[in-house]
């Protein structure tokens, strides 16, 4: 190759990086605008709905909360109590003890007066077998509770057991350690009952971080802003993702993921597609994509809805080791799901799923960290070859940084104007500070975890979930 | 000065794209600074508003309690009451204060009953709040209209029925929903007349709300639901079926039987379920004769019906279906058989040899 050919190739590479970065930024701006519009509309619609009064009704459809538990002995009693405190009337709770090696089952038997019962299970989705049995409480106060003890098969397998056991029309799949607000089910069921021209197949809710919050008897008493940088940065990240991203995808009917921590599903459709896939670590995203694909292929009108209210609070990793392990798993889950459903990609038969949602996830979620790292390596090579115009590079780096900060501040604004959860004096300043620091204290670790996820996916197939050590939420 | 000049020269000589980048950097910095200041002010305002609302609420609450206890039998309105009315009246033109007054009135109204509740309602008129609610009905913004209707329903203002009923088929579903709730809250079953003219879909959410409101009222005369069961609006038919079930409308039996031939599967299934609830034997024979033509959902619903109305003559029909591939139908058929003919039920242990079948039989045997 002669010098001019090399220069042309380099120019093309520069141009591609530039186009990629510009379109990514443009997509964030567009999504933020759509999200804001949709959130305002949602707030208006819901400003005069009295959920407490209305859907405490016995006529309302039945919902089963399915919560898989594996070695959750430390907090299981408190967690179950929280799940049992919903204001929704027509619901029950199924705790699937997924082969725990600790004394979770024994603790629940004692705390909730459980006895083994005969239970006929319609095994519509294959799962690992029952181990100790199915348990119900003899105490009428806990009549809504069912505990299933089964052989370990992983989270997806446990959720499938819950789907088989549930007798309700709708299932809420949640992490057992999540704290649900009392009116969560009322709000989540609304889209299923309200939309008349299409079938709502699932509803996702906002997940908020409960680290440092005060919780008593399964109720959120006080929202606090945590002290550790990593926790603060995740709060900002969640606010940004949920308030400025997912709301827009809901509007575009393009949501590809509903957080595994809390989602409500149309049970019939979930079972028709075969339930959760036990061979992926991204079972939450995979199920939604499969459900959407099924609805497209069977030519049924459908919607995946989203509720912006802070309904579910969960514990986030408070150290980088666990954080990296979590994000590594999310990355592998995304890769697995996109590979499994690659038929959908750019396929007009799947309409917005194939032409909008899938390509977006592929380009700006799946490939983003890879492209970013390639960009960094390329920059280092150019720097080593003394081929960098430092003044130009500096200008672009400052611009990228300021955009990231501005975007975070807009997210904080959205939060303040809508739910205003962090009311305490001084928290506004802390939020601003973290928006300035986040690109340094969180983003590099997200990038590292994503790259590790890619490496593990291609070269370490045996790697599965990784550990999430729970400290338990603060109680008063 | 030299540094400044250096930057100016640098900017002037830079390529356009770099100039654009620097302009954007400055712009972003300005926006960020403005937003940070605004965020600070916003948070102060939000905190302040919370305090002010609490303060106004306390003030209005004590005014209202004083109003309720300062009346006398001689005058329609005592001097002290008139003073309170005037005071509240002066607050009402302010949108923020009006919102607090209305919410305080509502809270109090929900806590008391009888004459005192009527007094609160009277106060709603005396303070002129009603005029604001009525003027909101003319607004071009859907949420203002919807809120106005909701307020009028909460304060039981029946007199404006004519102005509200015109919105029954409003293109905005939130307005329609509030109109429906207004009519049912104030006129109970009479209010359901809107179903005669409803052209839009009544969502399940709307239906549940209406039924929930209706269930608050005892000893109401249930209107004739037959016309709604025959409605061309499918959602009205489904709602009427729910009414038939909740209020045990056996009188509508014949129309419900006709619905077994309805073109919509959902309506047919719901009809079977309500006929099962009402234990209508005629439905059994009709459905049994065309069982193979029914959809799976209808077949499942039919077996639930059969669990309520089975007779010994159904034995051969049941025997045909104990091997049904659907789990629910198989379980239903075996459950009924156990009650109908226990000996034959035991003989199935030999017939149904699949492990899953043995599990079902064992479960039914023990429960």
Boltz contact constraints between the chains, C-beta under 6 A:
constraints:
  - contact:
      token1: [A, 44]
      token2: [B, 143]
      max_distance: 6.0
  - contact:
      token1: [A, 48]
      token2: [B, 147]
      max_distance: 6.0
  - contact:
      token1: [A, 48]
      token2: [B, 150]
      max_distance: 6.0
  - contact:
      token1: [A, 54]
      token2: [B, 209]
      max_distance: 6.0
  - contact:
      token1: [A, 57]
      token2: [B, 208]
      max_distance: 6.0
  - contact:
      token1: [A, 57]
      token2: [B, 212]
      max_distance: 6.0
  - contact:
      token1: [A, 59]
      token2: [B, 208]
      max_distance: 6.0
  - contact:
      token1: [A, 59]
      token2: [B, 211]
      max_distance: 6.0
  - contact:
      token1: [A, 60]
      token2: [B, 208]
      max_distance: 6.0
  - contact:
      token1: [A, 118]
      token2: [B, 363]
      max_distance: 6.0
  - contact:
      token1: [A, 118]
      token2: [B, 366]
      max_distance: 6.0
  - contact:
      token1: [A, 118]
      token2: [B, 367]
      max_distance: 6.0
  - contact:
      token1: [A, 120]
      token2: [B, 363]
      max_distance: 6.0
  - contact:
      token1: [A, 122]
      token2: [B, 327]
      max_distance: 6.0
  - contact:
      token1: [A, 193]
      token2: [B, 204]
      max_distance: 6.0
  - contact:
      token1: [A, 193]
      token2: [B, 205]
      max_distance: 6.0
  - contact:
      token1: [A, 194]
      token2: [B, 203]
      max_distance: 6.0
  - contact:
      token1: [A, 194]
      token2: [B, 205]
      max_distance: 6.0
  - contact:
      token1: [A, 196]
      token2: [B, 201]
      max_distance: 6.0
  - contact:
      token1: [A, 196]
      token2: [B, 203]
      max_distance: 6.0
  - contact:
      token1: [A, 392]
      token2: [B, 18]
      max_distance: 6.0
  - contact:
      token1: [A, 395]
      token2: [B, 18]
      max_distance: 6.0
  - contact:
      token1: [A, 395]
      token2: [B, 21]
      max_distance: 6.0
  - contact:
      token1: [A, 395]
      token2: [B, 22]
      max_distance: 6.0
  - contact:
      token1: [A, 398]
      token2: [B, 25]
      max_distance: 6.0
  - contact:
      token1: [A, 399]
      token2: [B, 21]
      max_distance: 6.0
  - contact:
      token1: [A, 399]
      token2: [B, 24]
      max_distance: 6.0
  - contact:
      token1: [A, 399]
      token2: [B, 25]
      max_distance: 6.0
  - contact:
      token1: [A, 402]
      token2: [B, 28]
      max_distance: 6.0
  - contact:
      token1: [A, 406]
      token2: [B, 28]
      max_distance: 6.0
  - contact:
      token1: [A, 406]
      token2: [B, 32]
      max_distance: 6.0
  - contact:
      token1: [A, 409]
      token2: [B, 35]
      max_distance: 6.0
  - contact:
      token1: [A, 416]
      token2: [B, 42]
      max_distance: 6.0
  - contact:
      token1: [A, 420]
      token2: [B, 46]
      max_distance: 6.0
  - contact:
      token1: [A, 428]
      token2: [B, 39]
      max_distance: 6.0
  - contact:
      token1: [A, 428]
      token2: [B, 43]
      max_distance: 6.0
  - contact:
      token1: [A, 432]
      token2: [B, 36]
      max_distance: 6.0
